[in-house]
Each structure stands twice: as C-alpha cells, then as structure tokens.
Amino acid sequence: MQVTIQGKQIDLGNALRVHVQEKMEDVNSKFFNRATFATVTFSREGHGHGLVKTHITLQVGKNIKVLADATEGDAYLSFDRASDKIADQLRRYKKRLRDHHERIEKLPDGEALSAREHVLADGHDEIPHGDDPPIIAEMTMEIETLSVSEAVMRMDLAGLPALMFRNASHDGLNMIYRRADGNVGWVDPVGNHVIAKTTHKTSHREKSKAGRA
C-alpha cells in the first residue's frame, strides 16, 4: 500500500513518518489488506497554532474511501486518534466491506452513472431573484448502483452528509442523508417503483420470446 504523508505549516520528522507508515500498514493488514493507498495530512489548527489536525484518507476498493480526522495538541496523539477511528470503521464494516468489494469488482465497466457535481458560491442573499447561484467548481462523479445498506455504509465510511445512488432493487435514483437527530433519511421517489415494474415485465416478455425462438 502506498502511503503519502504531508504537512501544512508543520515540519514532519522522520520518526513521525515511520510511525505513520507502520501503523497504516498494520491497520490495512489487520482489517482489510486490500487498501491501495492512504494519504495522511497534518496541519496546524487553533489560535496561535497550538493544535495539530490529522486528516486520513484510505482507499480500500473501487471508489470506496474511509476518512477520519482528529485534532490534538501533539502530532502523534492526533494521528493515533485519527487512525483509531479508521480502524473502528473497518472493524465495524469488515465483513460487509469484503462482500461489497467482491460484488463491485465483478461489475462491468460503465455500470456507474456519470454525473456533474457543481460547487455553488455561498452568500445566496446577494444573488438576484430568479438567477442561479454562481458555480465556483465543477467535477465529474459516478453515481453507483448500491443497495440501501451499502449506500449507508459508503456514506458513513467517507463521512459524507449525503449520498446519491442508483437503488439496486429497481435501478432508480435514490438519496440518503444524515438527519439532525443522527438518524439516516432515505428518499426513494414513487416513480422508481413504476419503472421497476415496467422493466421487470419487459424483461420477462423478452425472455419468453427468446425461449420460444
């Protein structure tokens, strides 16, 4: 596994780099052993730069990332807390991650739906009525086909506030999101089930025709 270690406004000694490398390798081998790369970033936080924030991104499969942050007064303690959060997430989803990884790897290329993600400027009160807010960033993203439980796992692992996906049961677009009360909300448009029934009937007729041919 490739581990990238970087610092922002902070000097990283060789001993810290070795500690990070060894612990990330240990976490990977213990819980998943399929991670392709990890990025560990240290930065100064707080008034007077008295705190150190560690941000970890661990890629454990196709489009599957585990993210964690921790802020402490010491770089070692900050990293250890963040890496422990990564380990807890991998421990929690260990079996489901393995099953999910195997299913995703078997999917043919092009299975995911490509989409454009736009980042809108803040300060909407200054935008004239009826006008769209200005776009400050734009990127390509993939909307994957997942079960609801897989989508919740992916949102949880990546620390996302919301996730759009194609529901594996009917191929329609769904959205899950983290509610203010801590629970997960799930939006499943009614029309999806109509499409699913139509698709099932069409598929059944095509199979019947093929059987009679």
C-alpha positions as CSV (number, residue, x, y, z in Angstrom):
1,M,0.0,0.0,0.0
2,Q,1.3,3.5,-0.9
3,V,1.2,5.9,2.0
4,T,1.6,9.7,1.3
5,I,2.4,11.8,4.3
6,Q,2.3,15.6,4.1
7,G,2.4,18.6,6.4
8,K,0.8,22.0,6.1
9,Q,2.6,24.7,8.1
10,I,4.2,22.0,10.1
11,D,7.6,20.1,9.8
12,L,7.3,16.4,10.0
13,G,10.3,14.5,11.4
14,N,11.5,11.1,10.1
15,A,10.3,9.3,13.3
16,L,6.7,10.5,12.8
17,R,6.8,9.4,9.2
18,V,8.0,5.9,10.1
19,H,5.3,5.8,12.9
20,V,2.6,6.7,10.4
21,Q,3.8,4.3,7.7
22,E,4.0,1.4,10.1
23,K,0.6,2.0,11.7
24,M,-1.3,2.4,8.4
25,E,0.3,-0.8,7.1
26,D,-0.8,-2.5,10.3
27,V,-4.4,-1.2,10.1
28,N,-4.6,-2.4,6.5
29,S,-3.3,-5.9,7.1
30,K,-5.4,-6.4,10.2
31,F,-8.8,-5.4,8.8
32,F,-8.8,-5.4,5.1
33,N,-5.5,-5.9,3.4
34,R,-6.8,-4.6,0.1
35,A,-6.1,-0.8,0.5
36,T,-4.4,0.7,-2.5
37,F,-3.2,4.0,-0.9
38,A,-3.5,6.2,2.1
39,T,-3.0,10.0,2.4
40,V,-2.2,11.4,5.8
41,T,-2.1,15.2,6.2
42,F,-1.0,17.1,9.2
43,S,-1.9,20.8,9.7
44,R,-1.8,23.5,12.4
45,E,-5.1,24.4,13.9
46,G,-6.4,26.8,16.5
47,H,-5.3,30.3,17.7
48,G,-1.6,30.5,17.9
49,H,-1.2,27.2,16.1
50,G,-1.4,25.3,19.3
51,L,-3.2,22.2,17.9
52,V,-2.4,19.7,15.2
53,K,-5.1,18.3,13.0
54,T,-4.6,14.9,11.2
55,H,-6.8,14.0,8.2
56,I,-6.6,10.5,6.8
57,T,-8.0,9.2,3.6
58,L,-7.8,5.4,3.0
59,Q,-8.7,3.9,-0.4
60,V,-9.9,0.3,0.3
61,G,-11.5,-0.5,-3.0
62,K,-13.1,0.8,-6.2
63,N,-14.5,4.2,-5.2
64,I,-14.5,3.2,-1.5
65,K,-12.8,5.6,0.8
66,V,-12.6,5.7,4.6
67,L,-12.0,9.2,6.0
68,A,-11.2,10.3,9.6
69,D,-10.0,13.5,11.3
70,A,-8.6,14.2,14.8
71,T,-7.2,17.4,16.4
72,E,-4.9,17.2,19.4
73,G,-2.0,19.2,20.9
74,D,0.5,16.6,19.7
75,A,1.1,15.3,16.2
76,Y,1.5,11.7,17.4
77,L,-1.6,11.7,19.5
78,S,-3.6,13.4,16.7
79,F,-2.6,10.8,14.2
80,D,-3.2,7.9,16.6
81,R,-6.7,9.1,17.3
82,A,-7.5,9.5,13.6
83,S,-6.0,6.1,12.7
84,D,-8.0,4.5,15.6
85,K,-11.2,6.0,14.0
86,I,-10.2,4.4,10.7
87,A,-9.6,1.1,12.4
88,D,-13.0,1.3,14.2
89,Q,-14.8,1.9,10.9
90,L,-13.0,-1.0,9.2
91,R,-13.8,-3.3,12.2
92,R,-17.4,-2.3,12.1
93,Y,-17.9,-3.0,8.4
94,K,-15.2,-5.7,7.9
95,K,-17.4,-8.5,6.6
96,R,-19.7,-6.2,4.6
97,L,-16.8,-4.5,3.0
98,R,-15.4,-7.8,1.8
99,D,-18.7,-8.8,0.3
100,H,-19.3,-5.4,-1.2
101,H,-15.8,-5.2,-2.7
102,E,-16.2,-8.6,-4.4
103,R,-19.6,-7.5,-5.9
104,I,-18.3,-4.2,-7.1
105,E,-15.2,-5.7,-8.7
106,K,-17.4,-8.0,-10.8
107,L,-19.5,-5.2,-12.2
108,P,-18.7,-4.4,-15.9
109,D,-17.1,-1.1,-16.8
110,G,-19.7,1.6,-17.4
111,E,-22.1,0.3,-14.8
112,A,-22.0,3.5,-12.8
113,L,-23.9,6.6,-14.0
114,S,-21.7,9.6,-14.8
115,A,-22.8,13.0,-13.4
116,R,-21.5,16.5,-12.9
117,E,-21.0,17.8,-9.4
118,H,-21.1,21.6,-9.0
119,V,-19.9,23.6,-6.1
120,L,-22.1,26.8,-5.7
121,A,-20.9,30.0,-4.2
122,D,-22.0,31.0,-0.7
123,G,-23.9,34.2,0.0
124,H,-27.1,33.5,-1.9
125,D,-28.8,36.6,-0.4
126,E,-26.8,38.7,-2.8
127,I,-28.0,36.8,-5.9
128,P,-30.8,38.5,-7.9
129,H,-34.1,36.8,-7.6
130,G,-34.6,34.1,-10.2
131,D,-30.9,33.8,-11.0
132,D,-28.9,30.7,-10.4
133,P,-26.0,31.0,-7.8
134,P,-22.5,31.2,-9.4
135,I,-20.6,27.9,-9.8
136,I,-17.1,28.1,-8.3
137,A,-16.1,24.5,-9.0
138,E,-17.2,21.6,-11.2
139,M,-16.1,18.0,-11.3
140,T,-17.2,14.6,-12.6
141,M,-18.6,12.0,-10.3
142,E,-20.0,8.5,-10.5
143,I,-23.4,7.5,-9.2
144,E,-23.1,3.9,-8.4
145,T,-25.6,1.1,-8.1
146,L,-25.9,0.0,-4.5
147,S,-28.3,-1.5,-2.0
148,V,-29.6,0.9,0.6
149,S,-27.4,-0.7,3.3
150,E,-24.3,-0.4,1.1
151,A,-25.1,3.2,0.4
152,V,-25.4,3.9,4.2
153,M,-22.0,2.1,4.7
154,R,-20.3,4.2,2.0
155,M,-21.7,7.5,3.4
156,D,-20.6,6.5,6.9
157,L,-17.1,5.5,5.9
158,A,-16.5,8.6,3.9
159,G,-18.1,10.9,6.5
160,L,-20.4,12.4,3.9
161,P,-23.6,14.4,4.9
162,A,-25.5,12.8,1.9
163,L,-25.1,10.3,-0.9
164,M,-26.9,9.8,-4.2
165,F,-27.0,6.3,-5.7
166,R,-28.9,4.0,-8.0
167,N,-31.0,1.6,-6.0
168,A,-30.0,-2.0,-6.9
169,S,-33.6,-3.2,-6.4
170,H,-35.1,-1.0,-9.1
171,D,-32.3,1.0,-10.7
172,G,-33.9,4.3,-9.8
173,L,-32.1,7.3,-8.3
174,N,-32.2,7.5,-4.5
175,M,-30.7,9.8,-1.9
176,I,-29.7,9.1,1.7
177,Y,-28.6,11.8,4.2
178,R,-27.7,12.3,7.8
179,R,-30.5,13.9,9.7
180,A,-30.1,16.4,12.5
181,D,-31.3,13.8,15.0
182,G,-28.4,11.5,14.0
183,N,-30.6,9.0,12.0
184,V,-30.3,8.5,8.3
185,G,-33.0,9.8,5.9
186,W,-33.8,7.9,2.7
187,V,-35.5,9.5,-0.3
188,D,-37.0,7.0,-2.8
189,P,-39.2,8.7,-5.5
190,V,-42.5,6.8,-6.0
191,G,-42.0,6.7,-9.8
192,N,-39.0,4.4,-9.3
193,H,-41.2,1.5,-8.4
194,V,-43.4,2.1,-11.5
195,I,-40.2,2.0,-13.7
196,A,-39.1,-1.2,-11.9
197,K,-42.3,-3.0,-12.6
198,T,-42.3,-1.9,-16.2
199,T,-38.7,-3.0,-16.6
200,H,-39.4,-6.4,-15.0
201,K,-42.4,-7.0,-17.3
202,T,-40.4,-6.1,-20.4
203,S,-37.5,-8.3,-19.3
204,H,-39.9,-11.2,-18.7
205,R,-41.5,-10.8,-22.2
206,E,-38.1,-10.7,-23.8
207,K,-37.0,-13.9,-22.0
208,S,-40.3,-15.6,-23.1
209,K,-39.8,-14.7,-26.7
210,A,-36.2,-15.9,-26.6
211,G,-37.4,-19.2,-25.1
212,R,-39.9,-19.7,-27.9
213,A,-37.4,-18.8,-30.7
